[in-house]
């Protein structure tokens, strides 16, 4: 029975010793330096991610600005061409109106000549 009590006390002391050792290890300066270094690395990685995102964002902005400039130039050319085409359409409408008048005049003259030829025969 005494052996059992001594064994249980020894095992209790070994558990306490293990707990104290674990606390000591976790709070030692080497462990503390490990945790500090780990936090610094995490912060550095986050900072790199932020910088990469900013870089990608600025590259995207530049790309979009270039595309916008290109599209604006194309729009201006299209507007100029549209204006030219409208002018051509107006000129063609005027010519069509002139030709209609001429055709109408020629039809009347043709009818007149037909009537004259019929009466002279």
C-alpha positions in Angstrom: 0.0 0.0 0.0 2.8 2.3 0.8 4.3 1.6 -2.6 1.1 2.6 -4.3 0.9 5.9 -2.4 4.5 6.7 -3.3 3.9 5.8 -6.9 0.8 8.0 -7.1 2.7 10.9 -5.4 5.6 10.4 -7.9 3.2 10.4 -10.9 1.5 13.5 -9.5 4.9 15.2 -9.2 5.9 14.2 -12.7 2.6 15.7 -14.1 3.3 18.9 -12.2 6.9 18.9 -13.5 5.7 18.4 -17.0 3.2 21.3 -16.7 5.9 23.6 -15.2 8.3 22.6 -18.0 5.7 23.3 -20.7 5.0 26.7 -19.2 8.7 27.5 -19.0 9.2 26.5 -22.6 6.3 28.4 -23.9 7.3 31.5 -22.0 11.0 31.3 -22.6 12.8 33.9 -24.6 13.4 31.6 -27.5 9.7 30.8 -27.7 8.9 34.5 -27.4 11.3 35.3 -30.2 9.7 32.6 -32.3 6.2 34.1 -31.8 7.5 37.6 -32.6 9.2 36.5 -35.7 6.1 34.6 -36.8 4.0 37.8 -36.4 6.6 39.8 -38.3 6.5 37.4 -41.2 2.7 37.4 -41.3 2.7 41.2 -41.3 5.3 41.2 -44.1 3.3 38.8 -46.2 0.1 40.9 -45.7 2.1 44.0 -46.6 3.4 42.3 -49.8 -0.2 41.3 -50.7 -1.4 44.8 -50.2 1.5 46.2 -52.4 0.7 43.6 -55.1 -2.9 44.5 -55.0 -2.1 48.2 -55.3 0.3 47.4 -58.2 -2.3 45.3 -60.0 -4.8 48.0 -59.4 -2.6 50.8 -60.8 -1.7 48.6 -63.8 -5.4 48.0 -64.4 -6.1 51.7 -64.1 -3.4 52.5 -66.7 -4.8 49.8 -69.0 -8.3 51.2 -68.7 -7.0 54.7 -69.3 -5.3 53.6 -72.5 -8.4 51.7 -73.7 -10.6 54.8 -72.9 -8.3 57.0 -74.9 -8.4 54.6 -77.8 -12.2 54.4 -77.7 -12.5 58.2 -77.5 -10.3 58.5 -80.6 -12.4 55.9 -82.4 -15.6 57.7 -81.4 -14.3 61.0 -82.7 -13.4 59.4 -86.0 -16.8 57.8 -86.2 -18.5 61.1 -85.5 -16.5 62.8 -88.2 -17.3 60.1 -90.7 -21.0 60.3 -89.6 -20.9 64.0 -90.4 -19.4 63.4 -93.8 -22.0 60.7 -94.6 -24.8 63.1 -93.5 -23.4 65.7 -95.9 -23.2 63.2 -98.7 -26.8 62.1 -98.0 -28.0 65.7 -98.2 -26.2 66.3 -101.5 -27.7 63.1 -102.9 -31.2 64.1 -101.8 -30.7 67.4 -103.5 -29.6 65.7 -106.7 -32.5 63.3 -106.6 -34.9 66.2 -106.2 -33.3 67.9 -109.2 -33.5 64.8 -111.3 -37.2 64.3 -110.4 -37.9 67.8 -111.6 -36.0 67.1 -114.9 -37.8 63.7 -115.4 -41.2 65.4 -114.8 -40.3 68.1 -117.3 -39.1 65.5 -119.8 -42.3 63.5 -119.4 -44.5 66.5 -120.0 -42.4 67.5 -123.0 -42.6 63.9 -124.3 -46.4 63.8 -123.9 -46.6 67.2 -125.6 -44.5 65.9 -128.5 -46.7 62.7 -128.7 -49.8 64.8 -128.9 -48.3 67.0 -131.6 -47.3 64.1 -133.7 -50.7 62.5 -133.4 -52.5 65.6 -134.5 -50.1 66.2 -137.4 -50.6 62.8 -138.8 
